[in-house]
Amino acid sequence: MTIAPAHAADEILLGFARALRAAGVNVTADRERTYLEAVEAVGADDQSAAFWAGRATLCASPADLERHDQVYAAWFGLERAGTRRRRDSTHTVAQAPLDLGRGSTEDPQSPEDVVRAQASAAEVLRHRDVASLSSAERARLAAMFGALRPRAPRRPAHRQTPARRGAVDARKTLREQLRRMGEPGPIAWRHRGTRARRVVLLVDVSGSMSAYADALLRLAHAYVATGLPVEVFTLGTRLTHVTRPLRQRDPERALVACGASVPDWSGGTRLAEGVRAFLDRWGRRGMARGAVVVLFSDGWERDEPEALGEQMRRLQALAHRVVWVNPHRGKPGYQPVQQGIVAALPHVDDFVAGHSMAAFEELVEVVGRA
């Protein structure tokens, strides 16, 4: 039986964890580290124990368990009793049998161990970091934004409307009885409906965010195209209102018009000044009151971080909910150590990732539930 060296075994295990992530399981850096520690504790030579270690550390739901079994069988070329390999899975990997033992010097990159992946290209692209995509992949990703269906969060309406159940509409009921000369009549009901809550998007287009700016503005265009109450601003060295150019139906023309109206594209970052300008000119006049405000930025700030913290405190006091989207949030090993992020986080309700199409889809759900 062929035995692989320790470092090669770790590479194989990490490869399996990342294949599991590509299959739709939320495998974080912490789970990867726990998985490696668990396999080391039970012994990589014990394939059954390594299998159950993966189930215990990498999975969080029954759906994750099923995907784990499928990817495990495909990745290691093994069939476990009680599991079945589906022929119609969109993530199929063919590989020669690999043993995770330790102690041999055989090259793990031998031709027999070459992986022939047949995973769905679209599914893999959904989880790719936008900054690492080629021009052709960016073009395919741009077409995927058309499938997004953003929805606005709801808020209680001020007026009540007729309904079949709810609270008694005393006035209408009394008028009906008066019309019947005091005879009992049908009881009228009413209820308070809901209205769409405004969504405000603040997109950082500074130099540190240039690799993500195109995708973020495409996401903003998807929101504006729904006709929902959405306002979009760009942040750099100044604040720019770009809702009007993004109202064009064609996304390419909308982005060109948006780029022409932003004078500080790929420049410096003055987040505190941009948020202050938004609050003073638009936010306090009503745009931010009761709204869901989404700020897209990596947190790099030229001004004093305390100033950003103060402006975020003002913003949270006005808004219904504040969401900070950081493209580095979803990367393994990321820690929010930038001074701007540290100052702003106490005044943020949701801190989410924004580096891939899958992350954008999760963000749409976060905003819709706000």
Stockholm file with secondary structure:
# STOCKHOLM 1.0

chainA/1-370         MTIAPAHAADEILLGFARALRAAGVNVTADRERTYLEAVEAVGADDQSAAFWAGRATLCASPADLERHDQVYAAWFGLERAGTRRRRDSTHTVAQAPLDLGRGSTEDPQSPEDVVRAQASAAEVLRHRDVASLSSAERARLAAMFGALRPRAPRRPAHRQTPARRGAVDARKTLREQLRRMGEPGPIAWRHRGTRARRVVLLVDVSGSMSAYADALLRLAHAYVATGLPVEVFTLGTRLTHVTRPLRQRDPERALVACGASVPDWSGGTRLAEGVRAFLDRWGRRGMARGAVVVLFSDGWERDEPEALGEQMRRLQALAHRVVWVNPHRGKPGYQPVQQGIVAALPHVDDFVAGHSMAAFEELVEVVGRA
#=GR chainA/1-370 SS CCCCCHHHHHHHHHHHHHHHHHTTCCCCHHHHHHHHHHHHHHCTTCHHHHHHHHHHHHCCSHHHHHHHHHHHHHHHTCCCTTCCCCTTCSCCEECCCCCCCCCCCCCTTSGGGCCEECCCHHHHHHTSCGGGCCHHHHHHHHHHGGGCCCCCCEEEEEEEEEESSSEECHHHHHHHHHHTTTCCCCCCEEEEEEEECCEEEEEECSGGGHHHHHHHHHHHHHHHHTTSSEEEEEESSSEEECTTGGGSSSHHHHHHHHHHHCTTTTCCCCHHHHHHHHIIIIIIIIISTTCEEEEECCCCCSSCHHHHHHHHHHHHHHSSEEEEEETTTTSTTCCCCSHHHHHHGGGCSEEEECSSHHHHHHHHHHHHHC
#=GC SS_cons         CCCCCHHHHHHHHHHHHHHHHHTTCCCCHHHHHHHHHHHHHHCTTCHHHHHHHHHHHHCCSHHHHHHHHHHHHHHHTCCCTTCCCCTTCSCCEECCCCCCCCCCCCCTTSGGGCCEECCCHHHHHHTSCGGGCCHHHHHHHHHHGGGCCCCCCEEEEEEEEEESSSEECHHHHHHHHHHTTTCCCCCCEEEEEEEECCEEEEEECSGGGHHHHHHHHHHHHHHHHTTSSEEEEEESSSEEECTTGGGSSSHHHHHHHHHHHCTTTTCCCCHHHHHHHHIIIIIIIIISTTCEEEEECCCCCSSCHHHHHHHHHHHHHHSSEEEEEETTTTSTTCCCCSHHHHHHGGGCSEEEECSSHHHHHHHHHHHHHC
//
